[in-house]
Amino acid sequence: MERPAWAPRGIDISVPSVSRMYDFYLGGSHNFEVDREAARKAMEFMPGLPKIMQANRAFMRRAVRYAVSEGITQFLDIGSGIPTFGNVHEVAQAADPEARVAYVDHDPVAVAHSQAVLDGNDRAVIAAADLRRPHEIVKSPEVCGLLDLDRPVALLLVAVLHFIEDSDDPQTAVAELREALAPGSLIVLTHASYEGIPLTREEAGGTVEVYKSIRNPLVMRSRDEIASFFEGYEMVEPGLVSMPHWRPDTPVAAEQEDPFAFSGFAGVGRKA
């Protein structure tokens, strides 16, 4: 397999990556055939995966604009993935040119592409770090050099926690991040769930098995389990809901939406 110029040396391009699969679902070009093959296999069981990802990105953009409207101009996006059009820094800085965005990802391809995209933008950085080690994130020179954690920050955990297994204790990791944020901060979160998917649990389980087979287990949590990540934070209206139902730009007509768009949950919480 020929290695494209944008693929950093040292990564195994024969192994699928969830961030590159996500890029493929969104119509991006920074993915390999091995990623596309795995994504297509997942879509055999859950054909609406691209629609779910589109709804996820649309929610993220609305939540970022909401944060700016609330006076928050600092963003910490963990599990940010490969930058595509309309990413956090573009949305935030369109709303407020002074907005600062620190991206965090552990995928070398995502980090390399973020560095290229952010070149020349002195209000956006990328840090190579892992959500499972939150102390390394909040102490990283990239994050500390750009964000003032003594002031409110919008923490984005968008489509990332469902890739953290219970054995890696995501609850403790998120709790450490919640504690590190100043009063007035927000948590912006989306998470996969069997609830809301227009398939039987067995049908959706086929997609879960695909991710398990590429050593990136997809953990489907219940609404109550997802709500627990907001512990100690006050939920912003309308609470923890399907992605299209969180402060839509226009009224949501369920009969006009692809039913897959309503899969999983999204919410924003505020630290008192």
Secondary structure, 3 states (H helix, E strand, C coil): CCCCCCCCCCCCCCCCCHHHHHHHHCCCCCCCHHHHHHHHHHHHHCCCHHHHHHHHHHHHHHHHHHHHHCCCCEEEEECCCCCCCCCHHHHHHHHCCCCEEEEEECCHHHHHHHHHHHCCCCCEEEEECCCCCHHHHHCCHHHHHHCCCCCCCEEEEECCHHHCCHHHCHHHHHHHHHHHCCCCCEEEEEECCCCCCCCCHHHHHHHHHHHHHCCCCCCCCCHHHHHHHHCCEEECCCCCECHHHCCCCCCCCHHHCCHHHHCCEEEEEEEC
